[in-house]
Amino acid sequence: MSEFTEESFNALRQQLAQECQASPSATDSSLHSSLPAFGVCSHYDWAPDLLVKDRFGLDRDLFTTPMLSDADRTSIIDNDPSIRGLSYVPPSILSEARSPESFRSGVGSTPDLSDVSSSILLDRRLANSTTNCTYRRGQFLFLEWSLQHRVNINGFSAADIVNFLSDMHYQFGYSSSTLRSFRSSIIAFHQNKASLDNELHLVNNLLDTLALKEPPKQIHRPTVDISSTLSHIRRIQSTTSIPLPLLQKKKAFLLAMTAFLRPLDFHRIDLQSADINNGFQLTFQVVSPKETRDNRRIIEPFTTFPNQGCSLCPVRALIALRDHSSLSHLSTRSSLFVNSRCPQEPLVTSTISTWLRNMIKTSTEERNVSVRSIVSSLALRRDVPKEDTVTLGNWTNSSTFENHYRREHMSCFNFTQILLSTNASISTEDERVDFDMYDQEDTFFDAMQE
């Protein structure tokens, strides 16, 4: 008896598609076979088209019995003509389907696609990009769930997405915002996303319903005074003799303050593009940030101006970091921030994120606070035009900044003085009118009666 391999499994899938139209009906008397001799209850009450759609098309009653081994079940499929086309998946192969690669492999089975076309489409889906890394957790959870519920991971329906998201919410307590990320991660790798368009309103209705059940969200966040953090940064001198980790922390925070950089942008700074002109202005480029233009990666330029205070000057900090003694032995270096223990390797994003988070903790006890949010809101309070703030942050529009990054949503302007004044041209400091409070209240009451 030959071993059941992944190749034979794929061959069965192809054979299933070819023979589906010629399959006999469920009630055909020719379906009777010797299956009961193996201790298996024969069951053929499905329609043939379901066999094509369902990757695990074999009915549970045919393979869940403990009386048969994987080899016995494989032999039944190979030798019994009545079920020759069924796509049986032994448990040993199911573990291979638990990887995102198998989930994304639906592109490879799309009809009429050449090998080159499939390779191009798969390269994007399997790339170690920020988006794919963000999607990975949702994809793994869906893979586990689909295997448990016998859902076709390459051709699932909108109802399957609704059921998955509902289970994630009620079993693990995921919020609606996290579930929205899961939705995107799942749909991104559907073999035929157009087939979901007419039913996605079910998914959106579920997410909207769950969001309405969540407690109210505070849109206003208090202003953060970063004076204590800046005082800590000042104590780190911008010299080549300072320990490399401290100098990198300082430079990272100063760039986050003056360029609105995300942690993932720092290791994408092209050191060869960094230049200091005659005006002591620093220019550099971030290659392939998170944002794209027409689905194409971009190179985002930045200009950072010097600070009169040397202790908080981002340009001086870059010069010290570029010429640091511990990095002088490196012949070629493309990354501005490097691993202090192994300078040949770039610094990972999580390390920079931890640096920024720890430094801002000296100014606020708020959890999960974003330096990018703090400094962009600070720029607006200090009369930097909103258009320039949005441009530096590289946000798609001002709505993205207002809804996700701006902290202050409570006006502190004295509207009482402006709107309730009887004559806006008369200053209350120059002319004060003495009045009896009780008489004024009576006058107001009489006016209301009229």
TORVEXRO-188884 format. One record per residue (C-alpha): residue number from 0; residue in three letters; x, y, z. Coordinates in steps of 0.001 Angstrom, whole numbers, plus 500000, padded with zeros to 6 digits. Each point is the difference from the previous one (the first is absolute). Layout:
N
+-----+-----+--------+--------+--------+
:   n : res :     c1 :     c2 :     c3 :
+-----+-----+--------+--------+--------+
: NUM : ALA :      X :      Y :      Z :
...
+-----+-----+--------+--------+--------+
This chain:
450
+-----+-----+--------+--------+--------+
:   n : res :     c1 :     c2 :     c3 :
+-----+-----+--------+--------+--------+
:   0 : MET : 500000 : 500000 : 500000 :
:   1 : SER : 501508 : 503308 : 498957 :
:   2 : GLU : 500392 : 502784 : 502543 :
:   3 : PHE : 497476 : 502829 : 499773 :
:   4 : THR : 502027 : 503150 : 499274 :
:   5 : GLU : 499201 : 503632 : 499332 :
:   6 : GLU : 500541 : 499384 : 496287 :
:   7 : SER : 497399 : 497252 : 499955 :
:   8 : PHE : 497658 : 502255 : 501957 :
:   9 : ASN : 500346 : 502758 : 497395 :
:  10 : ALA : 499480 : 497434 : 497245 :
:  11 : LEU : 496763 : 498953 : 501659 :
:  12 : ARG : 498826 : 503601 : 500044 :
:  13 : GLN : 500648 : 500372 : 496288 :
:  14 : GLN : 498319 : 496698 : 499267 :
:  15 : LEU : 497013 : 501119 : 502039 :
:  16 : ALA : 499539 : 503108 : 497862 :
:  17 : GLN : 500204 : 497969 : 496792 :
:  18 : GLU : 497631 : 497239 : 501058 :
:  19 : CYS : 497458 : 502103 : 501880 :
:  20 : GLN : 497698 : 500398 : 497007 :
:  21 : ALA : 500062 : 496261 : 499375 :
:  22 : SER : 499356 : 499059 : 503637 :
:  23 : PRO : 496848 : 497934 : 500593 :
:  24 : SER : 497199 : 501393 : 502083 :
:  25 : ALA : 499792 : 499353 : 503719 :
:  26 : THR : 497111 : 497631 : 499582 :
:  27 : ASP : 501591 : 497874 : 497269 :
:  28 : SER : 499901 : 496323 : 500913 :
:  29 : SER : 503495 : 499567 : 498575 :
:  30 : LEU : 501394 : 501772 : 503027 :
:  31 : HIS : 499622 : 496906 : 502149 :
:  32 : SER : 503422 : 498596 : 500797 :
:  33 : SER : 501941 : 497983 : 502503 :
:  34 : LEU : 500500 : 502940 : 502348 :
:  35 : PRO : 498001 : 498377 : 502848 :
:  36 : ALA : 502594 : 497238 : 500040 :
:  37 : PHE : 502489 : 502586 : 501227 :
:  38 : GLY : 497706 : 501081 : 502796 :
:  39 : VAL : 499085 : 503242 : 498230 :
:  40 : CYS : 496512 : 501396 : 499584 :
:  41 : SER : 499525 : 500969 : 496341 :
:  42 : HIS : 498418 : 503441 : 499535 :
:  43 : TYR : 499453 : 501828 : 496673 :
:  44 : ASP : 497348 : 502619 : 500564 :
:  45 : TRP : 501919 : 503038 : 498677 :
:  46 : ALA : 499794 : 501651 : 496593 :
:  47 : PRO : 502973 : 499532 : 497654 :
:  48 : ASP : 500779 : 503742 : 499773 :
:  49 : LEU : 500714 : 500093 : 503717 :
:  50 : LEU : 502787 : 497509 : 499438 :
:  51 : VAL : 501804 : 502541 : 497880 :
:  52 : LYS : 499516 : 502891 : 502399 :
:  53 : ASP : 500959 : 498120 : 503143 :
:  54 : ARG : 503681 : 499272 : 500363 :
:  55 : PHE : 499178 : 497444 : 502649 :
:  56 : GLY : 497115 : 498636 : 497936 :
:  57 : LEU : 499976 : 496509 : 501531 :
:  58 : ASP : 497028 : 499591 : 502326 :
:  59 : ARG : 500954 : 499709 : 503662 :
:  60 : ASP : 498248 : 496634 : 500361 :
:  61 : LEU : 502461 : 498580 : 497492 :
:  62 : PHE : 503242 : 500704 : 501813 :
:  63 : THR : 499423 : 500849 : 503654 :
:  64 : THR : 499545 : 496409 : 501181 :
:  65 : PRO : 502866 : 498780 : 502207 :
:  66 : MET : 499778 : 496532 : 498438 :
:  67 : LEU : 502033 : 501030 : 496943 :
:  68 : SER : 503560 : 501176 : 499648 :
:  69 : ASP : 501082 : 502717 : 497579 :
:  70 : ALA : 501353 : 497319 : 497680 :
:  71 : ASP : 496666 : 498159 : 500012 :
:  72 : ARG : 498063 : 503150 : 499195 :
:  73 : THR : 502433 : 500857 : 497218 :
:  74 : SER : 499590 : 496523 : 498581 :
:  75 : ILE : 496217 : 500411 : 499974 :
:  76 : ILE : 500293 : 503197 : 497985 :
:  77 : ASP : 502552 : 498526 : 497596 :
:  78 : ASN : 498165 : 496729 : 499355 :
:  79 : ASP : 496286 : 500705 : 500364 :
:  80 : PRO : 498691 : 501427 : 496688 :
:  81 : SER : 496952 : 501570 : 501629 :
:  82 : ILE : 502113 : 502488 : 501960 :
:  83 : ARG : 503082 : 500178 : 497810 :
:  84 : GLY : 499759 : 503749 : 499574 :
:  85 : LEU : 499584 : 500993 : 503642 :
:  86 : SER : 502687 : 502237 : 501475 :
:  87 : TYR : 500874 : 498204 : 503217 :
:  88 : VAL : 502518 : 501774 : 502250 :
:  89 : PRO : 501765 : 497785 : 502554 :
:  90 : PRO : 500652 : 501620 : 503402 :
:  91 : SER : 503733 : 499918 : 499304 :
:  92 : ILE : 499476 : 502395 : 497091 :
:  93 : LEU : 497656 : 502315 : 501886 :
:  94 : SER : 502919 : 501373 : 502009 :
:  95 : GLU : 501558 : 501278 : 496780 :
:  96 : ALA : 496865 : 502048 : 499360 :
:  97 : ARG : 500540 : 501926 : 503210 :
:  98 : SER : 502474 : 502390 : 498385 :
:  99 : PRO : 499064 : 503242 : 498219 :
: 100 : GLU : 501854 : 498695 : 496939 :
: 101 : SER : 497426 : 497252 : 499514 :
: 102 : PHE : 497213 : 502496 : 500650 :
: 103 : ARG : 501382 : 502347 : 497357 :
: 104 : SER : 500606 : 497215 : 497518 :
: 105 : GLY : 496530 : 500482 : 498551 :
: 106 : VAL : 501551 : 502250 : 497371 :
: 107 : GLY : 501933 : 497052 : 498649 :
: 108 : SER : 496793 : 498084 : 499322 :
: 109 : THR : 498265 : 502818 : 498130 :
: 110 : PRO : 499098 : 498814 : 496484 :
: 111 : ASP : 501775 : 501443 : 496946 :
: 112 : LEU : 502854 : 501535 : 502024 :
: 113 : SER : 503479 : 499242 : 498743 :
: 114 : ASP : 502821 : 499065 : 502352 :
: 115 : VAL : 501531 : 503450 : 499565 :
: 116 : SER : 496713 : 501744 : 500844 :
: 117 : SER : 499438 : 497809 : 503040 :
: 118 : SER : 503545 : 500648 : 501184 :
: 119 : ILE : 499570 : 503778 : 499729 :
: 120 : LEU : 496745 : 499941 : 501946 :
: 121 : LEU : 501349 : 497644 : 502651 :
: 122 : ASP : 503210 : 501991 : 500513 :
: 123 : ARG : 497989 : 502969 : 501188 :
: 124 : ARG : 497883 : 497906 : 502340 :
: 125 : LEU : 502959 : 498148 : 501476 :
: 126 : ALA : 502286 : 503036 : 500298 :
: 127 : ASN : 501188 : 500874 : 503487 :
: 128 : SER : 498352 : 503410 : 499821 :
: 129 : THR : 498542 : 502016 : 502848 :
: 130 : THR : 496462 : 499375 : 498797 :
: 131 : ASN : 500531 : 496250 : 499738 :
: 132 : CYS : 501561 : 499897 : 503458 :
: 133 : THR : 496996 : 501879 : 501374 :
: 134 : TYR : 497627 : 497587 : 498292 :
: 135 : ARG : 501829 : 496896 : 501179 :
: 136 : ARG : 498286 : 499547 : 503354 :
: 137 : GLY : 496525 : 500263 : 498504 :
: 138 : GLN : 500950 : 497530 : 497280 :
: 139 : PHE : 501314 : 497423 : 502456 :
: 140 : LEU : 496857 : 500296 : 502100 :
: 141 : PHE : 497820 : 499549 : 496932 :
: 142 : LEU : 502020 : 496978 : 498887 :
: 143 : GLU : 499508 : 498335 : 503377 :
: 144 : TRP : 496308 : 500845 : 499978 :
: 145 : SER : 499461 : 498810 : 496415 :
: 146 : LEU : 501639 : 496658 : 500703 :
: 147 : GLN : 497807 : 499490 : 503044 :
: 148 : HIS : 496821 : 500911 : 498103 :
: 149 : ARG : 500999 : 498396 : 496679 :
: 150 : VAL : 499841 : 503241 : 498016 :
: 151 : ASN : 501668 : 500338 : 496615 :
: 152 : ILE : 502876 : 502372 : 500717 :
: 153 : ASN : 500330 : 501016 : 496343 :
: 154 : GLY : 496318 : 500480 : 499209 :
: 155 : PHE : 498159 : 500925 : 503170 :
: 156 : SER : 496816 : 502054 : 500042 :
: 157 : ALA : 499050 : 503224 : 501763 :
: 158 : ALA : 497940 : 497921 : 502426 :
: 159 : ASP : 503191 : 498150 : 500958 :
: 160 : ILE : 501686 : 503326 : 500741 :
: 161 : VAL : 497045 : 501064 : 502157 :
: 162 : ASN : 500109 : 496725 : 501921 :
: 163 : PHE : 503758 : 500266 : 500516 :
: 164 : LEU : 499881 : 503604 : 501225 :
: 165 : SER : 497087 : 499197 : 502308 :
: 166 : ASP : 501922 : 497122 : 501556 :
: 167 : MET : 503088 : 502157 : 500463 :
: 168 : HIS : 497917 : 502654 : 501743 :
: 169 : TYR : 498046 : 497775 : 502366 :
: 170 : GLN : 502747 : 497475 : 500747 :
: 171 : PHE : 503010 : 502293 : 500283 :
: 172 : GLY : 498490 : 503476 : 500447 :
: 173 : TYR : 501607 : 501672 : 496983 :
: 174 : SER : 498757 : 503550 : 499446 :
: 175 : SER : 498313 : 501190 : 496823 :
: 176 : SER : 503138 : 501852 : 498877 :
: 177 : THR : 502072 : 496820 : 500272 :
: 178 : LEU : 497314 : 498040 : 498189 :
: 179 : ARG : 500099 : 502536 : 497158 :
: 180 : SER : 503695 : 499234 : 499626 :
: 181 : PHE : 499183 : 496280 : 499967 :
: 182 : ARG : 497431 : 500602 : 497270 :
: 183 : SER : 502585 : 501705 : 497802 :
: 184 : SER : 502584 : 497287 : 500629 :
: 185 : ILE : 497542 : 497280 : 498976 :
: 186 : ILE : 498547 : 501676 : 496917 :
: 187 : ALA : 503461 : 500923 : 498714 :
: 188 : PHE : 500703 : 496385 : 499143 :
: 189 : HIS : 496651 : 498811 : 498682 :
: 190 : GLN : 500318 : 498225 : 496667 :
: 191 : ASN : 497077 : 501905 : 498486 :
: 192 : LYS : 499254 : 503118 : 502026 :
: 193 : ALA : 497429 : 501190 : 497474 :
: 194 : SER : 497734 : 497160 : 501097 :
: 195 : LEU : 499779 : 501602 : 503447 :
: 196 : ASP : 498952 : 503473 : 498866 :
: 197 : ASN : 496262 : 499370 : 500167 :
: 198 : GLU : 500201 : 498523 : 503504 :
: 199 : LEU : 502592 : 502151 : 501753 :
: 200 : HIS : 497211 : 502130 : 501454 :
: 201 : LEU : 499438 : 497119 : 502433 :
: 202 : VAL : 503551 : 500357 : 501275 :
: 203 : ASN : 499732 : 503783 : 500237 :
: 204 : ASN : 496681 : 499769 : 501833 :
: 205 : LEU : 501551 : 497657 : 502544 :
: 206 : LEU : 502949 : 502319 : 500632 :
: 207 : ASP : 497743 : 503051 : 500273 :
: 208 : THR : 497723 : 498172 : 502447 :
: 209 : LEU : 502922 : 498958 : 502191 :
: 210 : ALA : 501380 : 503551 : 499940 :
: 211 : LEU : 496662 : 501378 : 501220 :
: 212 : LYS : 500100 : 497628 : 502967 :
: 213 : GLU : 503424 : 501184 : 501123 :
: 214 : PRO : 500273 : 502713 : 502678 :
: 215 : PRO : 500274 : 503628 : 498813 :
: 216 : LYS : 503420 : 501084 : 498849 :
: 217 : GLN : 501589 : 503170 : 501344 :
: 218 : ILE : 500952 : 502053 : 496945 :
: 219 : HIS : 501858 : 502649 : 502016 :
: 220 : ARG : 503341 : 499083 : 501492 :
: 221 : PRO : 501816 : 502334 : 502361 :
: 222 : THR : 502970 : 502033 : 498903 :
: 223 : VAL : 503331 : 498359 : 500829 :
: 224 : ASP : 502740 : 502203 : 501407 :
: 225 : ILE : 503229 : 498514 : 498662 :
: 226 : SER : 502310 : 502286 : 502010 :
: 227 : SER : 501273 : 497163 : 502198 :
: 228 : THR : 500780 : 497866 : 496950 :
: 229 : LEU : 501881 : 502845 : 498343 :
: 230 : SER : 501968 : 500556 : 503209 :
: 231 : HIS : 501040 : 496352 : 499915 :
: 232 : ILE : 501033 : 500310 : 496345 :
: 233 : ARG : 502106 : 503084 : 500758 :
: 234 : ARG : 502119 : 498011 : 502451 :
: 235 : ILE : 501124 : 497696 : 497174 :
: 236 : GLN : 502825 : 501848 : 498280 :
: 237 : SER : 500291 : 499952 : 496224 :
: 238 : THR : 503608 : 498820 : 499881 :
: 239 : THR : 501767 : 496970 : 498562 :
: 240 : SER : 501125 : 498919 : 503473 :
: 241 : ILE : 496454 : 499399 : 501269 :
: 242 : PRO : 498985 : 496291 : 500062 :
: 243 : LEU : 498428 : 499067 : 496691 :
: 244 : PRO : 496631 : 498803 : 501419 :
: 245 : LEU : 499444 : 503311 : 501817 :
: 246 : LEU : 500924 : 502060 : 496951 :
: 247 : GLN : 497686 : 497961 : 497780 :
: 248 : LYS : 497140 : 500453 : 502475 :
: 249 : LYS : 500517 : 503746 : 499957 :
: 250 : LYS : 500175 : 500209 : 496219 :
: 251 : ALA : 496909 : 497809 : 499618 :
: 252 : PHE : 497933 : 502205 : 502299 :
: 253 : LEU : 501166 : 503228 : 498346 :
: 254 : LEU : 499092 : 498641 : 496561 :
: 255 : ALA : 496632 : 498832 : 501284 :
: 256 : MET : 499416 : 503531 : 501306 :
: 257 : THR : 501147 : 501924 : 496937 :
: 258 : ALA : 499001 : 497659 : 497139 :
: 259 : PHE : 496952 : 498154 : 501427 :
: 260 : LEU : 501683 : 496674 : 499224 :
: 261 : ARG : 498469 : 496673 : 500976 :
: 262 : PRO : 502226 : 497367 : 501617 :
: 263 : LEU : 499911 : 497933 : 496808 :
: 264 : ASP : 501305 : 502994 : 498003 :
: 265 : PHE : 503317 : 500229 : 501839 :
: 266 : HIS : 501648 : 496909 : 498520 :
: 267 : ARG : 498891 : 501193 : 496552 :
: 268 : ILE : 502055 : 503174 : 500181 :
: 269 : ASP : 502595 : 499879 : 497243 :
: 270 : LEU : 503238 : 501132 : 501625 :
: 271 : GLN : 501578 : 500713 : 496620 :
: 272 : SER : 497263 : 502548 : 499318 :
: 273 : ALA : 500642 : 501904 : 503240 :
: 274 : ASP : 501651 : 503337 : 499308 :
: 275 : ILE : 500666 : 503225 : 501889 :
: 276 : ASN : 499991 : 503127 : 497854 :
: 277 : ASN : 501691 : 503348 : 500557 :
: 278 : GLY : 497087 : 501173 : 502116 :
: 279 : PHE : 500590 : 497078 : 502383 :
: 280 : GLN : 496693 : 498465 : 498901 :
: 281 : LEU : 499727 : 496228 : 499966 :
: 282 : THR : 498368 : 498315 : 497001 :
: 283 : PHE : 499364 : 496265 : 499771 :
: 284 : GLN : 497666 : 497497 : 498370 :
: 285 : VAL : 497773 : 497242 : 501347 :
: 286 : VAL : 499829 : 497217 : 497425 :
: 287 : SER : 496724 : 498088 : 499698 :
: 288 : PRO : 498051 : 501312 : 502996 :
: 289 : LYS : 496577 : 498640 : 500845 :
: 290 : GLU : 498205 : 502335 : 497595 :
: 291 : THR : 499820 : 499377 : 496262 :
: 292 : ARG : 498909 : 501970 : 496955 :
: 293 : ASP : 497812 : 498116 : 497527 :
: 294 : ASN : 501132 : 496747 : 501674 :
: 295 : ARG : 503616 : 500864 : 499290 :
: 296 : ARG : 502659 : 500372 : 502675 :
: 297 : ILE : 501369 : 503475 : 500502 :
: 298 : ILE : 503101 : 501795 : 501240 :
: 299 : GLU : 499062 : 502700 : 502478 :
: 300 : PRO : 502423 : 502938 : 500422 :
: 301 : PHE : 500474 : 501907 : 503260 :
: 302 : THR : 501708 : 503225 : 501016 :
: 303 : THR : 500886 : 500518 : 503659 :
: 304 : PHE : 501158 : 503401 : 501200 :
: 305 : PRO : 502588 : 500562 : 502722 :
: 306 : ASN : 499023 : 501061 : 503493 :
: 307 : GLN : 501620 : 502961 : 501716 :
: 308 : GLY : 500430 : 497877 : 503095 :
: 309 : CYS : 502819 : 497562 : 499274 :
: 310 : SER : 498690 : 497425 : 502489 :
: 311 : LEU : 496759 : 499597 : 498010 :
: 312 : CYS : 501384 : 500424 : 496490 :
: 313 : PRO : 499097 : 497063 : 497711 :
: 314 : VAL : 502743 : 500954 : 497524 :
: 315 : ARG : 502787 : 499838 : 502591 :
: 316 : ALA : 498612 : 496688 : 501271 :
: 317 : LEU : 500169 : 498548 : 496492 :
: 318 : ILE : 503596 : 501138 : 499522 :
: 319 : ALA : 500981 : 498361 : 503288 :
: 320 : LEU : 498195 : 496791 : 499067 :
: 321 : ARG : 501460 : 499913 : 496502 :
: 322 : ASP : 503560 : 500481 : 501280 :
: 323 : HIS : 499694 : 497878 : 503149 :
: 324 : SER : 503214 : 498207 : 500928 :
: 325 : SER : 498364 : 496576 : 500362 :
: 326 : LEU : 498844 : 500174 : 496363 :
: 327 : SER : 503215 : 501238 : 498412 :
: 328 : HIS : 501128 : 496464 : 499055 :
: 329 : LEU : 496981 : 499470 : 497736 :
: 330 : SER : 501081 : 500406 : 496380 :
: 331 : THR : 496469 : 500216 : 498622 :
: 332 : ARG : 496930 : 500965 : 501955 :
: 333 : SER : 496546 : 500618 : 498599 :
: 334 : SER : 497916 : 500328 : 503179 :
: 335 : LEU : 500143 : 502968 : 502334 :
: 336 : PHE : 498919 : 497933 : 503009 :
: 337 : VAL : 501842 : 496743 : 500634 :
: 338 : ASN : 500010 : 497188 : 502518 :
: 339 : SER : 502390 : 501125 : 502744 :
: 340 : ARG : 501190 : 496445 : 500667 :
: 341 : CYS : 500329 : 499137 : 496320 :
: 342 : PRO : 500487 : 503249 : 498027 :
: 343 : GLN : 499921 : 498139 : 496684 :
: 344 : GLU : 496271 : 499423 : 500487 :
: 345 : PRO : 497295 : 502693 : 499943 :
: 346 : LEU : 497933 : 500740 : 503059 :
: 347 : VAL : 496628 : 498283 : 500197 :
: 348 : THR : 496836 : 502062 : 500182 :
: 349 : SER : 498907 : 498633 : 503373 :
: 350 : THR : 503168 : 501310 : 501665 :
: 351 : ILE : 499429 : 503540 : 498735 :
: 352 : SER : 496352 : 499811 : 501024 :
: 353 : THR : 501062 : 499000 : 503524 :
: 354 : TRP : 502452 : 502902 : 500163 :
: 355 : LEU : 497384 : 502576 : 499068 :
: 356 : ARG : 497408 : 498513 : 502331 :
: 357 : ASN : 502382 : 499964 : 502976 :
: 358 : MET : 501136 : 503580 : 499426 :
: 359 : ILE : 496467 : 501374 : 499756 :
: 360 : LYS : 499060 : 498185 : 503226 :
: 361 : THR : 501869 : 502678 : 501936 :
: 362 : SER : 497384 : 502528 : 498822 :
: 363 : THR : 496743 : 498055 : 500167 :
: 364 : GLU : 498492 : 496921 : 501606 :
: 365 : GLU : 497670 : 499444 : 497053 :
: 366 : ARG : 500350 : 496549 : 498506 :
: 367 : ASN : 500671 : 499324 : 496323 :
: 368 : VAL : 500694 : 503654 : 499339 :
: 369 : SER : 501431 : 500888 : 496603 :
: 370 : VAL : 502850 : 502485 : 499684 :
: 371 : ARG : 498759 : 500727 : 496482 :
: 372 : SER : 496622 : 500983 : 501441 :
: 373 : ILE : 501510 : 502141 : 502761 :
: 374 : VAL : 502328 : 502018 : 497786 :
: 375 : SER : 497492 : 500533 : 497169 :
: 376 : SER : 497452 : 501314 : 502504 :
: 377 : LEU : 502697 : 502169 : 501579 :
: 378 : ALA : 500820 : 501471 : 496586 :
: 379 : LEU : 496358 : 500968 : 499504 :
: 380 : ARG : 499826 : 501658 : 503420 :
: 381 : ARG : 503096 : 502033 : 499167 :
: 382 : ASP : 498340 : 501435 : 496895 :
: 383 : VAL : 501597 : 497762 : 497390 :
: 384 : PRO : 497533 : 499936 : 497063 :
: 385 : LYS : 497964 : 496818 : 499856 :
: 386 : GLU : 500936 : 499530 : 496339 :
: 387 : ASP : 503708 : 499906 : 500889 :
: 388 : THR : 499327 : 497630 : 502893 :
: 389 : VAL : 498101 : 497609 : 497726 :
: 390 : THR : 502714 : 500236 : 497327 :
: 391 : LEU : 502820 : 499197 : 502423 :
: 392 : GLY : 498025 : 497086 : 501408 :
: 393 : ASN : 499343 : 498797 : 496434 :
: 394 : TRP : 496359 : 499355 : 500844 :
: 395 : THR : 497557 : 499509 : 497158 :
: 396 : ASN : 497863 : 502919 : 501155 :
: 397 : SER : 499285 : 502120 : 503043 :
: 398 : SER : 497189 : 497657 : 501055 :
: 399 : THR : 502538 : 497266 : 500728 :
: 400 : PHE : 501888 : 502370 : 502266 :
: 401 : GLU : 496848 : 501282 : 501700 :
: 402 : ASN : 498507 : 496565 : 500645 :
: 403 : HIS : 503077 : 498034 : 500994 :
: 404 : TYR : 502850 : 502277 : 501088 :
: 405 : ARG : 498718 : 503335 : 501251 :
: 406 : ARG : 499685 : 499835 : 503762 :
: 407 : GLU : 498179 : 503199 : 500909 :
: 408 : HIS : 496357 : 500052 : 498936 :
: 409 : MET : 498734 : 502416 : 502629 :
: 410 : SER : 500048 : 503704 : 499213 :
: 411 : CYS : 501390 : 502320 : 502677 :
: 412 : PHE : 499060 : 503179 : 498158 :
: 413 : ASN : 497905 : 502527 : 501925 :
: 414 : PHE : 496824 : 499816 : 497923 :
: 415 : THR : 498026 : 501509 : 502887 :
: 416 : GLN : 501802 : 503306 : 499712 :
: 417 : ILE : 499543 : 500149 : 496224 :
: 418 : LEU : 496509 : 498641 : 499470 :
: 419 : LEU : 498173 : 501361 : 503053 :
: 420 : SER : 501352 : 503528 : 499784 :
: 421 : THR : 497351 : 502617 : 499086 :
: 422 : ASN : 502556 : 501896 : 497953 :
: 423 : ALA : 503052 : 498123 : 498849 :
: 424 : SER : 501830 : 503253 : 499261 :
: 425 : ILE : 499893 : 501144 : 503625 :
: 426 : SER : 502620 : 498532 : 502287 :
: 427 : THR : 498721 : 498981 : 503392 :
: 428 : GLU : 503316 : 501057 : 501480 :
: 429 : ASP : 499465 : 503615 : 498870 :
: 430 : GLU : 496330 : 500333 : 500897 :
: 431 : ARG : 498341 : 498113 : 502847 :
: 432 : VAL : 496316 : 500321 : 500834 :
: 433 : ASP : 498915 : 499510 : 503579 :
: 434 : PHE : 496754 : 498164 : 500298 :
: 435 : ASP : 497894 : 498326 : 502624 :
: 436 : MET : 500151 : 496230 : 499527 :
: 437 : TYR : 496486 : 499532 : 501304 :
: 438 : ASP : 498571 : 502651 : 497684 :
: 439 : GLN : 501843 : 498443 : 497062 :
: 440 : GLU : 498529 : 496591 : 500780 :
: 441 : ASP : 496497 : 501513 : 500225 :
: 442 : THR : 500443 : 501694 : 496639 :
: 443 : PHE : 501091 : 496715 : 498447 :
: 444 : PHE : 496980 : 498221 : 501533 :
: 445 : ASP : 497607 : 502671 : 498694 :
: 446 : ALA : 501466 : 499685 : 496530 :
: 447 : MET : 499419 : 496284 : 500085 :
: 448 : GLN : 496345 : 500529 : 500978 :
: 449 : GLU : 499455 : 502225 : 496968 :
+-----+-----+--------+--------+--------+
